[in-house]
Amino acid sequence: MERQETKLTKSEELFERAGKLMPGGVNSPVRAFRSVGRTPFFVEKAKGAYLYDADGNRYLDYVCSWGPGILGHAVPSVVEAVQKACENGLTFGAPTEKEVELAQLIQSCVPSMEMMRLVNSGTEAVMSAVRAARGFTGREKIIKFTGCYHGHSDGLLVKAGSGLLTGSVPDSAGVPAGYAAATLLAEYNDIESVRRLLEENAGQVACIVVEPVAANMGVVPPEEGFLAALREAADASGALLIFDEVITGFRLGLGGAQGYYCVTPDLSTFGKIVGGGMPLAAYGGRRDVMSCVAPCGAVYQAGTLSGNPIAVTAGTEMLKLLIAHPEIYAQIDQSAARLEEAYREIGLTVNRVGSLLSPFFTREKVRDYQSVMTSDTAAFARYFGWMLEKGIYVAPSQFEAMFVSAAHSAEMIDMTCDMVKEYGKSGMIL
């Protein structure tokens, strides 16, 4: 496989223009490449395992649009289905049969989704699930975990201070203090921190919301028994358990993380793959809880584009492909395992669950937010730039996951492993 040295000219011009029109020149912060000290490339097209930028550079893509590209980019049958659907109109603001079909597919794979609502983004899905939990329980407080990201809605943009259970502080300007005060912070993989919060706030906690595999501080797997203990703690306190499966849903398997770990939440949120690359997400779970959502109940949530026929078409076609070819999961897991081995060989700490993995630039075992933060971000930035120059695109942040797709061939994985090992010989690791 031919290697390349990248060149940027048009992307730099586009970034300069974008900077006058958009905050930071981007429509989502991590795209700005600030944490790695580079100018972002602007994508022109994508096919299979590759991205192509405005300057004609080709990149082997391990971001996969942050997860939904589990089969690669521009999957022919998905593209064909979307094109055909477009001929009938782009949006109706009215129910369609396609919404029902997708909901049935989701439920067949994830039985806990007894009733669900389609929405447009992971942020909207988690925000709505939390509101449903509050409406059902009549309680206001929620428990989330330091380092777990659940979208940019008020109340979920909260992190811990210097101590584990110190007063909550907003992680973003513009978040009212009242929202932060209703959000209690626990430590991922520390069940005792959850139990203390539930005890100190007895009868006040509506839900515990968690990424069953943390993937927004880099990949941090749940330790044995952690998810089951969360289930028990929620039951004992009368709180609901919400799994944020926006990343893990249909990525770790057809049953998501809850199927992978055999722990059933009360509510779940799904995104990324469920839309087949289009803006789509879903939240749902227990029928009695979801029956509180309007028009059946008093918890209001709405959206003109919810269940958009084009996005639903893409998601339906993607799920049908995954259901028809479950062997894909073994393939991508094996590819990710080979990458894991290469990163370990050069002395990095690596966490992997299925086809999700993160090499951490630290010698420490990474099991929670505190250990994640021992990573050398300057070393990561050097690695990112080196890989990009060789035509390999990984997430432009130490605190994101690598995604492997079915479009990554054995040859591509071999080449990537060779590049990792070559970088290991550069003396720039840590």
C-alpha positions in Angstrom: 0.0 0.0 0.0 1.5 3.3 -1.1 2.4 5.9 1.6 2.0 9.6 1.1 3.2 12.9 2.4 0.3 15.2 2.8 0.1 18.8 1.5 -2.5 21.4 2.5 -3.2 24.6 0.5 -6.9 24.7 -0.3 -7.8 23.4 3.2 -5.8 26.2 4.8 -7.6 28.7 2.6 -11.0 27.2 3.5 -10.2 27.3 7.2 -9.3 31.0 6.9 -12.6 31.7 5.2 -14.5 29.6 7.7 -12.9 31.4 10.6 -14.7 34.6 9.6 -18.1 32.8 9.6 -18.0 30.1 12.3 -16.6 30.1 15.8 -13.1 28.6 15.4 -13.8 28.0 11.8 -15.7 24.8 12.5 -19.2 23.5 13.4 -17.9 21.2 16.2 -14.9 22.1 18.4 -12.7 19.0 18.0 -12.6 19.5 14.2 -10.5 22.6 14.7 -7.4 20.5 15.5 -6.4 23.0 18.2 -5.4 20.3 20.7 -2.9 18.9 18.2 -1.6 22.3 17.0 -2.5 21.8 13.3 -4.8 23.2 10.6 -7.7 20.9 9.8 -8.1 19.3 6.4 -11.4 19.9 4.7 -13.0 16.7 3.4 -14.2 16.6 -0.2 -15.5 13.0 -0.4 -15.2 9.6 1.3 -15.3 6.0 0.0 -14.7 2.8 1.8 -12.0 3.2 4.4 -10.7 6.5 2.9 -11.3 10.2 3.2 -10.2 12.6 0.4 -9.5 16.2 1.2 -9.8 19.4 -0.8 -6.1 19.2 -1.8 -6.4 15.7 -3.2 -4.8 14.0 -0.2 -6.1 10.5 0.8 -6.4 9.4 4.4 -7.0 6.0 5.9 -9.8 6.8 8.2 -10.0 5.6 11.8 -12.5 8.2 12.9 -15.4 6.9 10.7 -17.4 10.0 11.3 -17.0 9.3 15.1 -18.6 5.9 14.8 -21.4 5.5 12.3 -19.1 4.3 9.5 -19.0 0.7 10.7 -19.2 -0.6 7.2 -17.1 2.2 5.7 -18.1 5.3 3.8 -20.6 5.5 1.0 -21.9 2.0 1.3 -23.5 1.3 -2.1 -26.8 -0.1 -0.9 -27.3 2.6 1.7 -26.5 5.3 -0.8 -28.9 3.8 -3.3 -31.7 3.5 -0.7 -31.2 7.2 0.3 -31.2 8.4 -3.3 -34.4 6.5 -4.0 -36.0 7.9 -0.8 -35.1 11.5 -1.8 -37.2 11.1 -4.9 -40.3 11.0 -2.7 -39.5 14.1 -0.7 -37.0 15.1 2.0 -39.2 15.8 5.0 -42.9 15.7 5.7 -43.4 16.6 9.4 -45.8 13.7 9.5 -45.6 9.9 10.3 -44.2 7.4 7.8 -44.1 3.7 7.6 -40.3 3.8 7.6 -40.3 5.1 11.2 -42.2 2.1 12.3 -40.0 -0.3 10.4 -36.8 1.2 12.0 -38.3 1.1 15.5 -39.1 -2.6 15.0 -35.6 -3.3 13.8 -34.1 -1.6 16.9 -36.5 -3.4 19.2 -35.6 -6.8 17.6 -32.0 -6.2 18.4 -32.4 -4.5 21.8 -35.4 -6.0 23.6 -35.2 -3.4 26.4 -36.4 -0.8 23.9 -40.1 -1.6 24.5 -41.1 1.8 23.4 -39.0 4.5 21.8 -38.9 8.0 20.2 -36.7 8.9 17.2 -34.8 12.2 17.5 -32.1 14.0 15.6 -28.9 13.7 17.7 -27.3 12.0 20.6 -27.5 15.2 22.6 -31.3 15.4 22.0 -31.7 11.7 22.9 -29.9 11.9 26.2 -31.5 15.2 27.2 -34.9 13.7 26.4 -34.2 10.4 28.3 -33.2 12.4 31.4 -36.4 14.5 31.2 -38.5 11.3 30.9 -36.7 9.9 34.0 -37.4 13.0 36.0 -41.0 13.1 34.9 -41.5 9.4 35.7 -39.9 9.5 39.1 -40.9 13.0 40.1 -37.3 13.6 41.2 -34.9 16.3 40.0 -31.3 15.2 40.6 -29.3 13.0 38.3 -26.0 11.2 38.7 -23.4 11.2 35.9 -19.7 10.3 35.8 -16.7 12.4 35.5 -15.3 12.1 32.0 -18.5 10.7 30.5 -19.9 13.0 27.8 -23.7 13.0 27.1 -24.1 15.8 24.7 -24.0 19.6 25.2 -27.4 20.1 26.9 -27.4 22.2 30.1 -26.9 20.0 33.2 -24.9 17.4 31.5 -21.9 19.7 30.8 -20.7 19.3 34.3 -17.4 17.8 35.6 -15.9 17.2 39.1 -13.6 19.7 40.8 -10.4 18.8 42.6 -12.2 16.2 44.8 -14.4 13.3 43.8 -17.6 14.6 45.3 -16.9 18.3 45.5 -19.6 20.9 44.4 -20.6 20.6 40.8 -19.3 23.2 38.4 -20.4 23.8 34.8 -17.9 22.7 32.2 -19.2 25.4 29.9 -20.1 29.1 30.2 -23.8 29.8 29.8 -24.9 26.9 32.0 -27.1 28.2 34.9 -25.8 27.2 38.3 -29.2 25.6 39.0 -28.6 23.0 36.4 -25.2 22.1 37.7 -26.5 21.9 41.3 -29.0 19.2 40.2 -26.2 17.1 38.6 -24.2 14.9 41.0 -20.8 13.6 40.0 -19.5 10.1 40.6 -16.3 8.5 39.6 -16.4 6.0 36.7 -15.6 2.4 37.9 -16.1 3.5 41.5 -19.4 2.1 42.7 -18.9 3.4 46.2 -19.0 6.9 44.9 -22.4 6.2 43.5 -23.7 4.6 46.6 -22.6 7.6 48.7 -24.4 10.0 46.5 -27.6 8.0 46.5 -27.4 7.8 50.3 -26.7 11.5 50.8 -29.5 12.4 48.4 -32.0 9.7 49.3 -35.3 9.9 47.4 -34.0 12.8 45.3 -32.2 11.0 42.4 -34.2 10.5 39.2 -31.6 8.6 37.3 -28.0 7.4 36.9 -26.8 8.1 33.4 -23.6 6.4 32.2 -21.7 5.4 29.0 -21.6 1.7 29.6 -18.2 1.8 27.9 -16.8 5.3 28.4 -15.6 6.5 25.0 -15.4 10.2 25.3 -12.3 10.4 27.5 -10.7 7.8 25.3 -12.0 4.2 25.7 -12.3 3.2 29.3 -14.1 -0.1 29.8 -16.3 -0.9 32.8 -14.5 -3.0 35.4 -16.0 -6.4 36.1 -19.3 -6.0 38.1 -19.5 -2.2 37.8 -22.5 -2.1 35.5 -24.3 -4.8 37.4 -23.7 -2.9 40.6 -25.1 0.3 39.0 -28.2 -1.8 38.2 -28.5 -2.9 41.8 -27.9 0.6 43.2 -30.5 2.1 40.9 -33.1 -0.5 41.9 -32.4 -0.1 45.6 -32.8 3.7 45.5 -35.8 4.0 43.1 -33.7 5.7 40.5 -33.7 4.8 36.8 -30.6 3.5 35.0 -29.9 5.1 31.6 -27.3 3.7 29.3 -25.9 6.2 26.8 -25.2 3.9 23.9 -24.8 6.7 21.3 -21.3 5.2 20.6 -21.6 1.6 21.8 -25.0 0.9 20.3 -24.7 -1.5 17.3 -20.9 -0.9 17.5 -20.1 -3.6 20.0 -22.8 -5.9 18.6 -26.4 -5.9 17.6 -27.4 -5.8 21.2 -25.1 -2.9 22.1 -23.2 -2.7 25.3 -26.2 -4.0 27.3 -26.1 -7.2 25.3 -22.3 -7.3 25.4 -22.3 -7.1 29.3 -25.7 -8.6 30.0 -27.0 -5.7 32.0 -30.4 -4.2 31.2 -31.0 -0.5 31.7 -34.4 1.2 32.2 -33.7 3.6 29.4 -31.2 3.7 26.5 -30.0 6.2 24.0 -28.7 5.3 20.5 -27.1 7.4 17.8 -24.3 7.2 15.3 -24.9 3.9 13.5 -28.6 3.9 14.0 -28.8 6.7 11.4 -26.5 5.1 9.0 -24.4 8.3 8.9 -27.4 10.6 8.7 -28.6 12.8 11.6 -30.7 10.4 13.7 -30.8 9.1 17.2 -33.3 7.3 19.5 -34.2 7.0 23.1 -36.5 4.6 24.8 -36.8 1.6 27.1 -39.5 0.5 29.6 -43.0 1.0 28.4 -44.3 2.4 31.6 -41.5 5.1 31.6 -41.9 6.0 27.9 -45.7 6.2 28.4 -45.0 9.5 30.3 -43.8 11.1 27.1 -46.3 13.4 25.2 -48.9 12.9 23.8 -49.4 9.9 26.2 -48.1 11.7 29.2 -46.9 15.0 30.6 -43.2 14.9 29.6 -43.0 17.1 26.5 -40.6 16.4 23.7 -41.1 17.2 20.0 -39.2 17.8 16.7 -40.3 18.6 13.2 -37.4 16.5 11.7 -37.7 13.6 14.2 -37.9 10.4 12.2 -36.9 12.2 9.0 -37.6 9.8 6.2 -34.2 10.1 4.6 -32.3 9.5 7.8 -34.6 6.7 8.8 -34.0 5.1 5.4 -30.2 5.2 5.9 -30.5 3.8 9.4 -32.8 1.0 8.3 -30.6 -0.1 5.5 -27.5 0.0 7.8 -29.2 -2.1 10.5 -30.5 -4.6 7.9 -26.9 -5.1 6.6 -25.6 -5.6 10.1 -28.3 -8.1 11.0 -27.7 -10.0 7.7 -24.0 -10.1 8.3 -23.2 -10.6 12.0 -19.8 -11.9 11.1 -18.8 -8.3 10.6 -18.3 -7.9 14.3 -15.8 -10.7 14.5 -13.9 -9.2 11.6 -13.6 -5.7 13.0 -12.9 -6.9 16.5 -10.0 -8.9 15.1 -8.7 -5.9 13.2 -8.8 -3.8 16.3 -7.0 -6.5 18.3 -4.1 -6.3 15.8 -3.9 -2.6 16.2 -4.0 -2.9 20.0 -1.0 -5.3 19.8 1.0 -2.9 17.7 0.4 0.0 20.1 1.3 -2.1 23.1 4.5 -3.2 21.3 5.7 0.4 21.3 5.0 0.8 25.0 1.7 2.6 25.1 -1.2 1.8 27.4 -4.1 0.6 25.3 -7.8 0.1 26.1 -10.0 -1.8 23.8 -13.6 -3.1 23.7 -14.5 -4.8 20.5 -13.7 -2.4 17.6 -13.3 0.6 19.9 -9.8 1.3 21.1 -7.6 4.1 22.4 -3.8 4.2 22.8 -2.9 6.4 25.8 0.4 8.2 26.0 0.9 7.2 29.6 2.5 4.3 31.4 -0.4 4.2 33.9 -3.3 1.8 33.8 -6.3 3.8 32.5 -9.5 3.1 34.4 -11.1 6.4 35.2 -10.9 10.2 34.5 -7.9 10.7 36.8 -5.8 8.1 35.2 -6.8 9.3 31.7 -5.5 12.7 32.6 -2.0 11.3 33.2 -1.7 11.1 29.4 1.0 13.2 27.7 -1.1 15.3 25.3 2.0 16.9 23.7 3.3 13.4 22.9 -0.1 12.5 21.4 0.0 15.7 19.2 3.4 14.7 17.8 2.1 11.2 17.1 -1.1 12.5 15.5 0.8 14.8 13.1 3.3 12.1 12.2 0.4 9.6 11.3 -1.5 12.3 9.4 1.6 13.0 7.3 1.7 9.3 6.5 -1.9 9.4 5.4 -3.5 7.8 8.5 -6.3 9.8 10.2 -6.9 9.1 13.8 -9.1 11.3 16.1 -7.4 14.7 16.7 -7.5 14.3 20.5 -6.0 12.0 23.1 -9.4 11.7 24.6 -11.3 10.2 21.7 -11.7 6.6 20.4 -10.3 5.0 17.3 -13.0 3.2 15.2 -12.4 0.2 13.0 -14.7 -0.5 10.1 -15.4 -3.5 7.9 -13.9 -1.5 5.0 -10.4 -1.7 6.7 -8.8 -4.6 4.9 -6.1 -6.9 6.3 -3.6 -5.0 4.1 -4.7 -1.6 5.6 -4.4 -2.9 9.1 -0.9 -4.3 8.3 0.2 -1.0 6.9 -1.2 0.9 10.0 0.6 -1.5 12.4 3.8 -1.0 10.4 3.4 2.8 10.7 2.7 2.5 14.5 5.9 0.4 14.9 7.9 2.8 12.7 6.7 5.7 14.9 7.8 3.7 18.0 11.3 3.7 16.7 11.3 7.5 16.3 12.1 8.1 20.0 9.2 10.5 20.3 6.8 8.3 22.3 6.9 9.8 25.8 
